[in-house]
């Protein structure tokens, strides 16, 4: 995974839930909440709860998006030409004593 992709998702993971939590507490998401709850009085009383639910949903969405991005990233294989015996190049150099 590239550093840029990891940086973007790290920033999203920090900012998305905080933004939704504070926007919801200020009342900016009331129109969104009315899609699920038809009673405005209920939204007024439980605005913090609905904002917290939106923040948790945002974390889950960012994590799922990160996993999808990681899954779709092409894999690269590094092939080593060295032997696993250390720095000796000649296999006959070590004789049984």
N, C-alpha and C positions, 0 to 999 in steps of 0.2 A: 504494500500500500504506500502510495506516495505521501510525502510529508505535507503537501498542500491539501490533499483530501483529509488526512487526519486532523490538520489544523482547522479546516472548515467545520468538520463534524464536532470537534471539541468546542469551538466557539458557539455553534448551534446548541450543543448540549447545555452550555452555561446560560445563554441568552434567551432561548425560546421559552423555557418554563418561567423564568423570572419576568419576562415581558408579559406573558399571559396572566401570571398571577397579579401583577400590579395593574395591568389594564383592566382585568376583571374586577378588582377591588374598587377601582375608580368609577366603574359603571360603563366603560367603553364596550364591553362585550354583552351588554344587556339584550341587544337585538339578537345576538347569537343564542343566548340562553332562552329567549322566548320561543325558539324553534322547538325546544324540548319541554319547556314549562310554560303553560299558557297563562298562569296567574302572576301578574307583576308583583303582587305583595309577597309572594313566595320568593321571587327573585331578590327582592329588597332584603328580606330576612336572611337568606342563605347565600348571599353574594360571595362571601369568602369561601364557603364550601364549594360552590360551582367553579370559582377561580382555581382552587386547589385541584379539583378534578381535571380541569383544562390543562393545568401545568403538568400533571402526571401523564395525561394523554400525550402532551407534547414531547415529554422525555421518551415515551415508548415509541412514538413516531420517528424521532431522530435516531434512536437505537436500531429500529428496524431498517431505516434508510441506510444506516452505516453498514449493517450486515449485508444488505442487498448490494451495496457498492463494493464491499469486500469480496462477495461471492462472484460478482461479474468481472472483477479485475483479472486480467490475464496473468497466468503464472509463468515465472521464468525459472529455468533449471540451470544451476551452476554445476558444471562437470569439472572435477578436479583430475589433473593428470598425474599428481603425485601419489606415491605409494604410502601406505599407512605404517611404514617401518621406520620413520625418522628421516634423517638426511642422507643416508647411504643410497647410492644409485645402483651399485652392483650387488645383486643378491648373493654372489659367491664370496663376498668380502667377509662375511661372518662364517667362520668355520667352527665346527663343534670341537671343543677342547677336552 
